[in-house]
Amino acid sequence: MVHIDFCMLPHVYMIPNTLTPSIPGFPSDSRLVFFATVVLYFLAGKIGQYLIFNLHSSPAIIQATFGIAIAAVIVYGWRALLPIALAQFLLSLSHSDSMVTTLIFTTAYTAQAALAYYLLLKFKFQTSPPFEKTQDALTFTAVTLFCTAIGPFISTSVQALTHTLSLTLFDSIARTWAGGIFSVLIVTPLILLWPPLERSWAHSKRQVLELFAAFTLLTLTCVVIFATKDAQPFGIAIIFFIPAVLLWFLLRFHPRWLALASFITAVIGVVGTIVSNPSAIPINDELLSVEIYLGIFAAIFLVFTTLVEENKRTNKELHLQVGKMEKVVAKLNAQEKARTEFISVLAHELRNPLAPVVSSLEWLNLQNLSEEAKTVVTNAHEQALMMESLLDDLLDTARVSQNKFRLHKEHVTLQTCIARSVAATSDFYKKRRHTLTMSVPEDPIQLLADPVRIQQMIINVLNNAGKYTEPGGSISLMCSEEYGLAVIKVKDNGIGISPKDIETLFEPFHRVRLHPRFGTGLGIGLALTRKLAQMHGGTITAESEGVDRGSTFTISLPVVASPQARTISPTQTSQQKTGALRVLIVDDNDSAARGLGKLLTHHGHTVQTAHNGEKALESVQPFNPDVVLLDIGLPDIDGYEVARRLRARGWRGPLVALTGYGLDQDKTDAKDAGFDLHLVKPVGISDVLSTINTLAQPAAA
């Protein structure tokens, strides 16, 4: 006689620190878990026994115990095997008089659940939350197909040996196995997807109505199919309507509702088949057909559910990533805007003190100095001009990056641009003792381009070649017209470029390897040159055979036909002198104003200065200037307001903005305020003289 102390089992089942369920929402209290598993498993088994032995049906619903057992081990792990074993023992004992048979049945079905759990763990089935991935659904289905054969095979074999089988061995195993698969695919997802403490009822009224309509349609369809004698009214096999309704649940609702819909379909299918038994087919075969039919669709929809959920989750993650990227882009745009504004302000703040330095150095150059002093002044002047060039490149790069850069195109010959570029770099080449050889065709090559920017491109390439070539090096400039393109090649015998540096040579702020004699630049000159070439519809490329083997830079620009009419070039205009002029200089920087005033006075002009806007407005009437050089950043009212007031008072003389602000927007604002020209500090005396002479000619006329 076997004696079991049922009161002690829950205490044995209590294992410290191991009772946290795998899926949040399920109870973790050991006693509740133990008795709930035993009672649910035992009742499901008794219902199955009643159907088999009292109604002589196939082992269809009895195998609901399979689904309960696998759900229990997935939720609670190995500790769920004890209540499963106890429930199976009581279930087998209630129908069998043999203790040996009871123990074999108990071992078989407990081992079946244990093996299923082991395989799910081995293949990394995700238990929290379940059925989130397609891989999990496929793993679950495969493990179900394999493991549900273990219990039926062992139990049926024992029945065959004890001569208690009512069917053939094969039929009994097949039916029990099919019932087990059907049970797991229907019952286990229902339990796993409906944790008692984690139900989400946050549905709108419209969603509730849609759910009600879906379940109503599903119930009516299942009743007509399984519980009536004619499942094909009007010749239509309405059994195929079930997948359509389940598809509604799949696409519109959470997977838990599809699991519930599948369970309801299975219950109505089994009960309806038993109650109606519409045909002469034995009820065993009829139920087997229902099990196979619904089991296949349960497996298919389980996989499709995970696919849909994965797609939803992917879209949600994608939207989150897009949102994050939009925030990052907005942040980068804000940083870029702040950087551009910073560069603009920085250029202004650096140009303001640089302007009097340049003016002072130019003034000193006009004095009778010793050769040694002149050399020092000349070197300082060159460095100041180099700093001015760097500021221009830095500001241009910021403007290009924000698409605020505009070209002022006109018809120009490439030979003229090359001549001016070579003249601009001649002092630098003389200082480094470079030999520059040129090959330029006599026939003019016509471009429709911004001459200032074309010269800037050529100067950048020439300066780059001169900088990275040892003193006394050889540099050649070749120009030709090929297939509608003007091609300028600058070749040097300098330090060369490595292949890895060529790939990123034209990237903004990229700098090649540090050279002990030449160092590196800011990484903006070549990047700006490439952008300027692209804006003109051209290209720039670099070639080198390697380090210390020289390099070749090639600029290609589209040519145009020679225009019928030509206007006077700025150089020709600037060469026309107008004599002495009265010039009013308005600048809050006293050093800059006095330095520029001395230079203009030296060239025969009469100069008066003012250091704020109100003083400038007061000085115009008595002084009656021919030209006003007006700074923008004044301490009281800005230069824009001064210009507007001067124009409002009827003064129509040339008005030149002389400022450190050089963005296109600054130039537009200056034009709108009434300025005739916008010059960016620091400005050489030759440029100032050319400007005031050009602007004063129409006024004098």
TAURQUI-V429830 format. One record per pair of residues at least 24 apart in sequence whose C-alpha atoms are under 6 Angstrom apart, sorted by the first residue. I is the first residue (numbers start at 1). J is the second residue. D is the distance in Angstrom with one decimal. If there is no record, write none. Layout:
i=I j=J d=D
i=I j=J d=D
//
This chain:
i=21 j=75 d=5.8
i=21 j=76 d=5.2
i=22 j=75 d=5.0
i=23 j=75 d=5.8
i=23 j=128 d=5.0
i=25 j=195 d=5.2
i=25 j=197 d=4.3
i=25 j=198 d=4.9
i=26 j=195 d=5.5
i=34 j=83 d=5.7
i=38 j=83 d=5.3
i=38 j=87 d=4.9
i=41 j=65 d=5.5
i=42 j=87 d=5.4
i=57 j=283 d=5.9
i=57 j=284 d=5.2
i=58 j=284 d=4.5
i=59 j=176 d=5.7
i=60 j=179 d=4.8
i=63 j=179 d=5.6
i=63 j=180 d=5.0
i=63 j=183 d=5.7
i=64 j=183 d=4.7
i=66 j=180 d=5.8
i=66 j=184 d=5.9
i=67 j=183 d=5.2
i=67 j=184 d=3.8
i=67 j=187 d=5.1
i=67 j=188 d=4.7
i=70 j=113 d=5.5
i=71 j=188 d=5.1
i=85 j=110 d=5.6
i=105 j=155 d=5.8
i=108 j=151 d=5.1
i=109 j=151 d=5.0
i=112 j=147 d=6.0
i=112 j=150 d=6.0
i=116 j=147 d=5.8
i=132 j=306 d=5.7
i=133 j=306 d=5.4
i=134 j=306 d=4.9
i=134 j=307 d=5.7
i=137 j=303 d=5.4
i=148 j=177 d=6.0
i=148 j=180 d=5.6
i=149 j=177 d=5.3
i=152 j=176 d=5.7
i=152 j=177 d=5.9
i=182 j=295 d=4.9
i=186 j=263 d=5.7
i=190 j=259 d=5.1
i=193 j=256 d=5.2
i=226 j=269 d=5.4
i=226 j=272 d=4.9
i=226 j=273 d=5.4
i=227 j=272 d=4.2
i=227 j=276 d=5.3
i=229 j=278 d=4.6
i=340 j=398 d=5.6
i=348 j=660 d=3.9
i=348 j=661 d=5.3
i=351 j=660 d=5.4
i=351 j=681 d=5.3
i=351 j=682 d=5.6
i=354 j=682 d=6.0
i=355 j=592 d=5.9
i=355 j=681 d=5.9
i=355 j=682 d=4.2
i=356 j=591 d=5.7
i=356 j=592 d=4.0
i=356 j=595 d=5.7
i=359 j=595 d=5.3
i=359 j=596 d=5.7
i=360 j=595 d=5.6
i=363 j=599 d=5.9
i=397 j=528 d=6.0
i=407 j=450 d=5.8
i=408 j=450 d=5.0
i=409 j=448 d=5.9
i=409 j=449 d=4.3
i=409 j=450 d=4.2
i=410 j=448 d=5.3
i=410 j=449 d=5.5
i=411 j=447 d=5.7
i=411 j=448 d=4.6
i=412 j=446 d=5.9
i=412 j=447 d=5.4
i=413 j=444 d=5.9
i=413 j=445 d=5.4
i=413 j=446 d=4.6
i=413 j=447 d=5.9
i=414 j=445 d=5.5
i=417 j=455 d=5.4
i=421 j=455 d=5.4
i=421 j=459 d=5.4
i=432 j=471 d=4.9
i=433 j=471 d=5.7
i=433 j=472 d=4.6
i=434 j=472 d=4.6
i=434 j=473 d=4.9
i=434 j=474 d=5.9
i=435 j=474 d=4.9
i=436 j=475 d=4.9
i=436 j=476 d=5.5
i=437 j=476 d=4.6
i=438 j=476 d=5.8
i=438 j=477 d=4.8
i=438 j=478 d=5.8
i=439 j=478 d=4.7
i=440 j=479 d=5.0
i=446 j=559 d=5.6
i=446 j=560 d=5.5
i=446 j=562 d=5.9
i=447 j=559 d=4.9
i=447 j=560 d=5.4
i=457 j=529 d=5.1
i=468 j=494 d=5.6
i=469 j=494 d=3.8
i=484 j=559 d=5.8
i=485 j=557 d=5.3
i=485 j=558 d=4.5
i=485 j=559 d=5.5
i=486 j=556 d=5.5
i=486 j=557 d=5.0
i=487 j=555 d=5.7
i=487 j=556 d=4.6
i=488 j=554 d=5.6
i=488 j=555 d=5.1
i=489 j=553 d=5.7
i=489 j=554 d=4.5
i=490 j=552 d=5.6
i=490 j=553 d=5.3
i=491 j=551 d=5.9
i=491 j=552 d=4.3
i=492 j=550 d=5.4
i=492 j=551 d=5.7
i=493 j=550 d=4.1
i=494 j=550 d=4.5
i=495 j=547 d=5.8
i=495 j=548 d=4.0
i=495 j=550 d=5.6
i=496 j=544 d=5.9
i=496 j=546 d=5.7
i=496 j=547 d=4.6
i=496 j=548 d=4.8
i=496 j=549 d=5.1
i=496 j=550 d=4.1
i=496 j=551 d=5.1
i=497 j=544 d=5.7
i=497 j=546 d=5.5
i=497 j=547 d=5.3
i=498 j=546 d=5.1
i=498 j=547 d=5.5
i=574 j=690 d=4.8
i=574 j=694 d=5.8
i=578 j=693 d=5.9
i=580 j=604 d=5.6
i=580 j=605 d=4.7
i=581 j=605 d=5.0
i=581 j=626 d=6.0
i=582 j=606 d=4.7
i=582 j=607 d=5.9
i=582 j=625 d=4.7
i=582 j=626 d=5.1
i=583 j=607 d=4.9
i=583 j=625 d=5.4
i=583 j=627 d=5.0
i=583 j=628 d=5.8
i=584 j=608 d=5.0
i=584 j=609 d=5.8
i=584 j=625 d=6.0
i=584 j=628 d=4.7
i=585 j=609 d=4.7
i=585 j=629 d=4.8
i=586 j=610 d=4.7
i=586 j=611 d=5.6
i=586 j=630 d=4.8
i=586 j=631 d=5.9
i=587 j=611 d=5.0
i=587 j=631 d=5.2
i=588 j=612 d=6.0
i=588 j=634 d=5.9
i=613 j=637 d=5.5
i=613 j=642 d=5.9
i=627 j=654 d=5.0
i=628 j=655 d=5.0
i=629 j=656 d=4.9
i=629 j=658 d=6.0
i=630 j=657 d=5.1
i=630 j=658 d=5.5
i=631 j=657 d=5.9
i=631 j=658 d=4.9
i=631 j=659 d=5.1
i=632 j=659 d=5.8
i=640 j=673 d=5.4
i=643 j=673 d=5.9
i=643 j=674 d=5.9
i=644 j=673 d=5.3
//
